[in-house]
């Protein structure tokens, strides 16, 4: 489903984002006493927020009412994380497998193994399909909900060939898959069957990304900055660095909820930063 951004045109929305995130904006830091190495963060269409802690081997859910982190699952070497409805998809660096967890299950050990993927990284969900990055093989694998492979792409696509891919997101209005092509310093755009569409050059190496609505992609970099990218104009629009955040380290995960609040994984400082819209 497409996240709502609340009235105005895409241009007006982009201008408001630029004004908001370039100036001092309200934010909150979570997990500095709980998190050890927060790697991934994601939001579902209901606004639920999940955080994977790689070092602690835990999955947390952010309780938005109280803005508190609540541990929901033990999960060894939890890496990438993606939420769709009541399903939470997680990759594990412990065994290089992709799993599906039910966030509404009373059984914390209940999980479905969707297969083995060498050096798994980013995950995303679109129209009943699951996509997972195999960084080691420079490719993306597409699966059904049952774990059956239906497409593999990125490792031999000419000018579109991926180089150390990382995070994934979806441009729902155009049914496009967005891949952080780290080694090539760009966002690579594909259709849901794995056919190349276009690329967007970036000033830094993208590690993770999340769609914010109105054709705007939020990108986290290994330099600790957040880039805002206009997908329709196919260009990087501006870079947000908030000095009040006191030197965030490399960013391993970003997510945007249904109110356009931005969540940033800052593992160097053992925290998740929520920037309020």
C-alpha positions as CSV (number, residue, x, y, z in Angstrom):
1,X,0.0,0.0,0.0
2,X,1.1,3.6,-0.6
3,X,1.9,5.7,2.4
4,X,-0.1,8.9,2.8
5,X,1.8,12.1,3.0
6,X,-1.1,14.4,3.6
7,X,-2.2,17.0,0.9
8,X,-0.1,19.0,-1.5
9,X,1.8,18.2,-4.6
10,X,5.0,16.2,-4.8
11,X,6.9,19.5,-5.3
12,X,5.2,21.1,-2.2
13,X,6.0,18.0,-0.2
14,X,9.6,18.0,-1.2
15,X,9.9,21.7,-0.4
16,X,8.4,21.0,3.1
17,X,10.8,18.1,3.6
18,X,13.7,20.3,2.6
19,X,12.7,23.0,5.0
20,X,12.0,20.6,7.8
21,X,15.1,18.4,7.7
22,X,17.6,21.2,6.9
23,X,16.7,23.1,10.0
24,X,16.6,22.1,13.7
25,X,13.8,19.5,14.0
26,X,12.4,17.5,16.9
27,X,13.9,14.1,17.4
28,X,14.3,11.4,20.0
29,X,16.9,8.8,20.6
30,X,16.0,5.2,21.6
31,X,17.8,2.2,22.9
32,X,21.0,3.6,24.2
33,X,20.7,1.5,27.3
34,X,19.2,-1.5,25.5
35,X,20.6,-1.8,22.0
36,X,24.0,-3.2,21.2
37,X,24.2,-3.0,17.4
38,X,20.9,-2.0,15.8
39,X,21.3,-2.9,12.2
40,X,17.9,-2.8,10.5
41,X,14.7,-0.8,11.0
42,X,11.3,-1.1,9.2
43,X,7.7,0.1,9.4
44,X,4.5,-1.6,8.2
45,X,1.4,0.1,6.8
46,X,0.0,0.3,10.3
47,X,2.9,2.4,11.5
48,X,4.4,-0.4,13.6
49,X,8.2,-0.1,13.8
50,X,10.6,-3.0,14.2
51,X,14.4,-2.9,14.9
52,X,16.9,-5.8,14.5
53,X,19.8,-5.9,17.0
54,X,22.5,-7.9,15.3
55,X,24.8,-8.2,18.3
56,X,22.1,-9.0,20.9
57,X,20.2,-11.3,18.6
58,X,16.9,-9.6,19.3
59,X,14.0,-8.1,17.4
60,X,12.4,-5.1,19.0
61,X,9.1,-3.4,18.4
62,X,8.7,0.4,19.1
63,X,5.6,1.0,21.1
64,X,4.5,4.3,19.5
65,X,2.1,5.2,22.3
66,X,4.9,5.4,24.8
67,X,7.9,5.5,22.4
68,X,9.5,2.6,24.2
69,X,11.4,-0.4,22.7
70,X,9.8,-3.7,23.5
71,X,11.7,-7.0,22.9
72,X,9.4,-9.3,20.8
73,X,11.8,-12.1,19.5
74,X,15.1,-13.8,20.2
75,X,16.8,-14.0,16.8
76,X,20.6,-14.8,16.4
77,X,22.6,-12.3,14.3
78,X,19.4,-10.5,13.1
79,X,20.4,-8.5,10.0
80,X,18.0,-7.0,7.5
81,X,14.3,-6.6,8.5
82,X,11.1,-5.9,6.6
83,X,7.5,-5.8,7.8
84,X,4.3,-6.4,5.8
85,X,1.0,-6.7,7.6
86,X,1.6,-9.0,10.5
87,X,4.6,-10.6,8.9
88,X,8.2,-9.6,9.8
89,X,10.9,-10.9,7.4
90,X,14.4,-11.2,8.9
91,X,17.7,-12.3,7.5
92,X,20.2,-14.0,9.8
93,X,24.0,-13.7,9.5
94,X,24.1,-16.7,11.8
95,X,23.1,-19.2,9.0
96,X,22.5,-16.9,6.0
97,X,18.8,-17.7,5.9
98,X,15.6,-15.6,5.4
99,X,12.8,-16.2,7.9
100,X,9.2,-15.0,8.3
101,X,8.0,-14.2,11.8
102,X,4.4,-13.4,12.8
103,X,4.4,-10.3,14.9
104,X,1.0,-11.2,16.4
105,X,1.9,-14.7,17.4
106,X,2.0,-15.8,21.0
107,X,4.8,-18.2,20.2
108,X,8.1,-16.4,20.2
109,X,9.9,-19.3,18.5
110,X,7.5,-19.6,15.6
111,X,9.2,-18.8,12.3
112,X,9.1,-20.0,8.7
113,X,12.4,-20.7,6.9
114,X,12.3,-19.2,3.4
115,X,15.7,-20.4,2.3
116,X,19.4,-19.9,2.2
117,X,21.0,-16.7,0.7
118,X,24.8,-16.1,0.8
119,X,25.6,-12.8,2.6
120,X,22.0,-11.7,2.8
121,X,21.4,-7.9,3.3
122,X,18.3,-5.8,2.4
123,X,14.8,-7.2,2.2
124,X,11.6,-5.7,0.9
125,X,8.0,-6.8,0.1
126,X,5.9,-5.9,-2.9
127,X,2.6,-7.3,-4.2
128,X,3.0,-10.6,-2.5
129,X,6.6,-11.0,-3.5
130,X,9.7,-10.9,-1.2
131,X,13.0,-9.7,-2.4
132,X,16.3,-10.3,-0.7
133,X,19.8,-9.0,-1.5
134,X,22.7,-11.5,-1.8
135,X,25.6,-9.1,-1.4
136,X,28.3,-11.8,-2.0
137,X,26.8,-12.6,-5.4
138,X,25.9,-9.0,-6.4
139,X,22.3,-9.9,-7.0
140,X,18.7,-9.8,-5.8
141,X,16.5,-12.8,-5.5
142,X,12.7,-12.6,-5.8
143,X,10.5,-15.1,-3.9
144,X,6.8,-16.0,-3.4
145,X,5.3,-16.0,0.1
146,X,6.1,-19.8,0.1
147,X,9.8,-19.2,-0.5
148,X,9.7,-20.3,-4.2
149,X,12.2,-18.4,-6.4
150,X,10.8,-16.7,-9.4
151,X,13.5,-14.3,-10.5
152,X,17.2,-13.6,-9.9
153,X,18.8,-10.4,-11.2
154,X,21.6,-7.9,-10.9
155,X,24.7,-10.1,-11.3
156,X,24.9,-10.0,-15.1
157,X,22.9,-7.1,-16.5
158,X,25.5,-5.0,-18.5
159,X,25.5,-1.4,-17.4
160,X,22.9,-2.3,-14.7
161,X,25.1,-5.0,-13.0
162,X,25.1,-4.5,-9.2
163,X,28.3,-4.0,-7.2
164,X,28.0,-4.7,-3.5
165,X,24.2,-4.1,-3.2
166,X,22.7,-3.2,0.2
167,X,19.3,-2.0,1.2
168,X,16.0,-2.3,-0.8
169,X,12.8,-0.4,-1.0
170,X,9.7,-0.1,-3.2
171,X,8.3,2.7,-5.3
172,X,4.7,1.5,-5.0
173,X,3.0,4.0,-7.4
174,X,5.1,2.7,-10.2
175,X,5.7,-0.9,-8.9
176,X,9.4,-0.5,-9.0
177,X,12.1,-2.1,-6.8
178,X,14.8,0.3,-5.6
179,X,18.3,-1.2,-4.8
180,X,21.1,0.5,-3.0
181,X,24.0,-0.2,-5.5
182,X,26.8,0.7,-3.0
183,X,29.8,0.0,-5.2
184,X,28.4,2.0,-8.1
185,X,27.2,4.9,-5.9
186,X,23.7,4.9,-7.2
187,X,20.1,3.8,-6.8
188,X,19.2,1.1,-9.3
189,X,15.6,0.8,-10.4
190,X,14.0,-2.5,-11.5
191,X,10.5,-3.8,-12.2
192,X,9.1,-6.5,-10.0
193,X,10.1,-9.3,-12.4
194,X,13.8,-8.2,-12.3
195,X,14.1,-6.2,-15.5
196,X,16.3,-3.1,-15.3
197,X,14.6,0.3,-15.7
198,X,17.0,3.1,-14.7
199,X,19.7,4.3,-12.3
200,X,20.1,7.5,-10.2
201,X,23.7,8.6,-9.4
202,X,24.5,9.6,-5.8
203,X,27.3,11.7,-4.2
204,X,27.9,8.9,-1.6
205,X,27.7,5.2,-1.2
206,X,24.1,4.2,-0.3
207,X,23.7,1.6,2.4
208,X,20.0,1.6,3.0
209,X,16.8,3.3,1.8
210,X,13.1,3.8,2.5
211,X,10.3,5.3,0.4
212,X,8.8,8.4,2.0
213,X,5.9,9.0,-0.4
214,X,5.4,11.4,-3.4
215,X,8.3,10.0,-5.3
216,X,10.9,10.8,-2.5
217,X,13.4,8.2,-1.4
218,X,15.3,8.5,1.9
219,X,18.8,7.0,1.7
220,X,21.3,6.3,4.6
221,X,25.0,6.3,3.8
222,X,28.1,4.8,5.3
223,X,29.3,8.4,5.9
224,X,26.5,8.9,8.5
225,X,24.3,11.2,6.3
226,X,20.8,11.0,5.0
227,X,20.2,11.8,1.4
228,X,16.8,12.7,-0.1
229,X,16.3,11.6,-3.7
230,X,13.6,12.6,-6.2
231,X,12.8,9.4,-8.0
232,X,10.8,11.1,-10.8
233,X,13.5,13.7,-11.6
234,X,16.1,11.0,-11.0
235,X,18.4,13.1,-8.9
236,X,19.7,13.6,-5.4
237,X,18.0,16.7,-4.1
238,X,19.6,17.5,-0.7
239,X,21.6,16.0,2.1
240,X,20.5,16.2,5.7
241,X,23.0,16.3,8.5
242,X,21.7,17.5,11.9
243,X,24.6,18.7,14.1
244,X,22.4,18.1,17.2
245,X,22.7,14.4,16.6
246,X,26.3,14.5,17.7
247,X,28.3,12.7,15.1
248,X,26.1,9.8,14.0
249,X,28.2,6.9,12.7
250,X,27.6,4.9,9.6
251,X,23.9,4.4,9.0
252,X,22.8,0.7,8.5
253,X,19.0,1.2,8.4
254,X,16.4,3.9,7.7
255,X,12.6,3.7,7.6
256,X,9.7,6.1,7.2
257,X,6.4,5.5,9.0
258,X,2.9,6.4,7.8
259,X,3.3,9.8,9.4
260,X,6.6,10.5,7.6
261,X,8.6,10.3,10.8
262,X,12.1,9.0,9.9
263,X,13.9,6.3,11.9
264,X,17.7,6.0,11.6
265,X,19.8,3.1,12.8
266,X,23.0,4.4,14.4
267,X,24.9,1.3,15.5
268,X,28.1,3.1,16.4
269,X,26.2,4.9,19.2
270,X,23.9,2.0,20.0
271,X,20.7,3.8,19.2
272,X,17.8,4.5,16.8
273,X,17.0,8.1,16.1
274,X,13.4,9.1,15.4
275,X,13.1,12.4,13.5
276,X,9.6,13.8,13.9
277,X,7.7,15.0,10.8
